[in-house]
């Protein structure tokens, strides 16, 4: 082996070792505060993995899909509230596999049938709206009203995997390098930036504990959340919901900031019964920033 090859091998080994050490450090420090421990923990043994959920209150059921910590207690005063961590997220299992939209359609249908066991309202954020619509299309007898905060742009949903997207997905799925990239993109500094520039309108309202909790949640189970993250970047979780929008008869309610108006109005071209409420002075997660306003709109 010549000197040039030895040098390349040495440098590669050092870089790989450094990335491995960073990954191990992230695993350790992300869980030090134990912020994701809950007093009310339930688990659903689904065929594709164990699903974490909370259940509170009594009355007509409501299923919450991702980040509703600021309103769940208030909703539970009048309803039975289920808050679920999707497969690949939070404290649910994070299988080392590809994640597609239909996987979550199945999860939603099975969870309602096996756990809730009656027709339910569903409240979601962002990309979760697409598979909720598809679930409602498949089984209209289990889903009542659908409320979505900032559903993804309808043109985004029709985007499909490309060669470049497939490369990015495969890169992030790599054992050491991919985990390093994921850990870097989900470190506290990047999360702080996301909350400041996107999730909240008023940065002074952002609780540090919330960012710490997101950080811990992103790195549970040795950062295996990267597999869902990779599938999202690869557009594997996308699906064209236009036909489903045209044929479902469940009421749909959107809550969005005014800046999303033009994109959201496109949905009404396919379902003119959609109700839209607009917010001002709020970010992408108004249920965290202005929970009382969201509660009043949900009522």
DALIN-V165876 format. One record per helix or strand. SS is the DSSP state (@ for helix, = for strand). FROM is the first residue (numbers start at 0). TO is the last residue. If there is no record, write none. Layout:
# DALIN-V165876
SS_FROM_TO ; SS_FROM_TO
This chain:
# DALIN-V165876
@_2_29 ; =_41_45 ; =_48_55 ; =_59_64 ; @_71_74 ; =_78_83 ; @_100_115 ; =_119_124 ; @_127_137 ; =_142_148 ; @_153_156 ; @_162_171 ; @_176_184 ; @_187_198 ; @_202_204 ; @_207_217 ; @_219_222 ; @_225_232 ; @_241_246 ; =_251_256 ; @_257_268 ; =_274_278 ; @_285_288 ; @_290_297
